């Protein structure tokens, strides 16, 4: 199987899209929990666990909000500051 490297612009756009999608998912769950009111605060509520789980996702190195900076740098033709980018 032949593997080719991904062009930097495509890599940056993909990481940016993933970061954006995760941020919007978190916002959707937070909106749902806000609409549910204090019910979402009960440890016995499925919303309580869902909110905790979804808030953990943006902490991942591949989809954290800090990717915006390096994606922008790459799209401007600059090198990313994160060696994992």
Secondary structure, 3 states (H helix, E strand, C coil): CCCCCCCHHHHHHHHHHHHHHHHHHHHHHHHHHHHHHHHHHCCCCHHHHHHHHHHHHCCCCCCCCCHHHHHHHHHCCCCCCCCCC
